[in-house]
Amino acid sequence: MTFVSTIKSSFHIVCLLLRQRAKTGWRSPSVALVLPVSVWLLSACNIAKHLPANERLYMGTDVNIHADSTISSTEQAGLKTQLQEQARPRPNKQLFGYPYKVGFYYLFGEPKKPNGFRAWFRRKFGQEPVLASAKAISSNIPVFKATLQNQGYFGSDATGKIVEDGYKARGVYDVDVKQRFFIDSAGFLVDSTPVRKALLASARRTVIKKGSPYLFENIKLERERISQFIKQRGFYYFLPDYIAVIADNDTARHRTKLYFAIKPDMPEAAGVPYFIRDVFIYSNYNLSTARNDTNRRQAFQTNEQFRIIDSTQRFDNKLFRDIVTVRPGQRYNSRMQDLTLSRFINLGAFKFVRNRFEPDQQGDTAVLDVHYYLTPSPAKSVRAELDGTSRSNNFNGTQLTLSWRNRNALHRAELLTINANAGIEFQVAAAGEGITNYRFGADATLSFPRLVSPHRFLYDQRQALPKTNITVGYQTIIRGGLYRINSAQTTFGYAWRQSQQLEHVFQPFNINYVYVPSSQIKPRVLEIIENPDISDLIRRQYINTVFRSNQLILSSLYTFNFNSPIRSFSPTSFRITANAEAAGNLASLFFRKPIEGEDRNGIFGVSYAQFLRFDVDGRLFRKLTPKITWANRLFAGVGITYGNSKGYQLPFTKQYFVGGSNSIRAFRPRAIGPGLFTRDTIRNLPLFQDGGGDIRLEANTEIRAKLNKYIEGAVFVDAGNVWTYANTDTFGEGAQFSKAFYKQIAVGAGVGIRIDLSYFLVRLDVAAPLRKPYQTEGSEWVIDKMAFGSPTWRKENLVFNIGVGYPF
């Protein structure tokens, strides 16, 4: 007897037992114990006797492909899968080839009460049987034929039948697939009318390419593209349905010539170009004051010929000069209209945005009046956030942030944000050696929805509005009983889009001043440094952190973002982000005065950092199936110090770190490197200072599987490390980057569960090291040392990560 047969026999026994219990009552405690297992086994109840007379339970679809010799096995497999997914009806869910939900449906018989136990059980666990139908078989055949024809397999045929096996039946189809047709050429049938001239102009950007397979989906995309092209040239009423496609098939060569033409029965209005006459902007529109806020008698006209109605004068009319690309006197352009709406919506100053077109005739010219109804968001708002943190080094704490926002600070939708924050962190279970850190800070950011510059920037005005951002901030960190670090920062920069795929961020001025007041250095620091039992590593790090931390960073930063074009039919997408930062170049030209007692130059007695920093982050995503995605990331970065900073690492805020929930998840935050340096991430070492690297290499790969609407599973592997560029002796031998870097790579793997709550995603990952870059009992690879049953191993190696959003 087979395994499946044994299970089915057990199913019948359990069915009889539970039916008897249903008659005599459910009070016995034995029933409560066996019920969870029994419910799983109940699907073998005799389904056949419950089915209507002469009906069979539909168990699924089989598709047999009989293809032309020119069609590859990969194509055949793809067609088979596609046709099986299109087949209807869908069979009932099965377990070991058995329709267990149908068994649940019939288990206790027909419900006597709509709200009784039987009805509840049927609704909760059962599923109405799907019956085989000759009508359904015949209905699938034209669907299969249409699918094959739409993909260029002209002349293909399909037949189907029902194959019965006891009370079960399957739909079996034989599909005869003919040789595929390919595109020979694409032509456009035109004349001298304006709309057909526009059709001819659209030919330069056709998506129909010679030699590509015939795909009806591509023809639909081409019609949409042509329609958008024509609408962008003034033809307000034009639609894709007005484009005819004529196919001329060469059956001998299996080639197709396509011709695109304007249908002769197209409405007359669709072939008329429209011009913009007036643009009305109701910038303070709401339902309660609609009559007053839409009174055109109160409109005033701007230099751009916009007619603005705003009784409150809340917005400077120059704002609309930057946003509205639909201009009076110009031809209607659907692209400019979409861009204007997008800018209004993304500006953040308006809660609701609506527009209306009003066609008219002005002499021999067709014109449009454009109306924009804008409902402002509340200009000012206050927000409070309370966060809690728990870190792997036993630091726990909380932070309070108060935020005040003004969405129209200078009357042109400038966003002013002022934040103030205060936080505390303390160590638990530190045996009296723990420390408490305090953090206080404030910052202000003013964002302009335009470029603020004495020189005009060249940017694609067909894209989203550029932004100019100015930030000023201050932060102080009190490391309890040790010292106090202060940091002041200001930035000035631009962000703009060159195209839908290309975005630039340029910060010409980025100033960061970090200093530790001598009056705030506690005696405990000197005790640590002078303590003979303290390692040289901790002593050097305290000297660098406390006594050599006063530093000025004057840098310029450029960021380049490129996203792959959005193609619905492409399973692959990618993104590349590159950063280039230079610090101290201009300062070195004007400030060469040495600092007393040091071999560095400074500004007003404060040394400035000099370095070059470059990194690139590449991400590749490929959909393997509709529910499975393969995600990859590769990061490479290097920082080179010179001049004032020669022989030192990058400033702490510019260093690279690996480990943690968004990096190598099998290691705790900042627990790897530089190089072969070993960190103790298990015991509490409150005197230890974190350190990073000047060079970073990291690679991540992850399979993400959508289990249902809310739950997603993942399997991942992460690898990487950081190194110092120069030999600073801070981290000892093996921390500097060398030709043997590949022998110092940390590797980890794990699994994860993601909960998709629509507006954000909660990520739970657990991982363990596969390779530790430092020596572990003579071997870096630690796969053979895995011991999930050992509490000690789990404490030292098993890392749990909680995050919001994907790691990359």
Secondary structure, 3 states (H helix, E strand, C coil): CCHHHHHHHHHHHHHHHHHHHHHHCCCCHHHHHHHHHHHHHHHHCCCHHHCCCCCCEEEEEEEEEEECCCCCHHHHHHHHHHHHHHCCCCCCCCECCECHHHHHHHCCCCCCCCCCHHHHHHHHHCCCCCECCHHHHHHHHHHHHHHHHHCCCCCCEEEEEEEEECCEEEEEEEEEECCCCEEEEEEEECCCCHHHHHHHHHHHHCCCCCCCECCHHHHHHHHHHHHHHHHCCCCCCCCHHHEEEEEEEECCCCEEEEEEEECCCCCHHHHCCEEEEEEEEECCCCHHHHHHHCCHHHCEECCCCEEEECCCCCCCCHHHHHHCCCCCCCECCHHHHHHHHHHHHHHCCEEEEEEEEEEEEECCEEEEEEEEEEEECCCEEEEEEEEEEECCCCEEEEEEEEEEEECCCCCCCCEEEEEEEEEEEEECCCCCCCCEEEEEEEEEEEEECCCCCCCCCCCCCCCCCCEEEEEEEEEEEEECCCEEEEEEEEEEEEEEECCCCEEEEEEEEEEEEEECCHHHCCHHHHHHHHCCCCCHHHHHHHHHHHHCCCEEEEEEEEEEEEECCCCCCCCEEEEEEEEEEEECHHHHHHCCCECCCCCCEEECCEEECCEEEEEEEEEEEEEEECCEEEEEEEEEEEEEECHHHCCCCCCHHHCECCCCCCCCCCCCCCCCCCCCCCCCCCCCCCCCCCCCECEEEEEEEEEEEECCCCEEEEEEEEEEEEEECCCCCCCCCCCECCCCHHHHCEEEEEEEEEEECCCCEEEEEEEEEEEEEEEECCEEECHHHCCCCCHHHHHHHCEEEEEECCCC
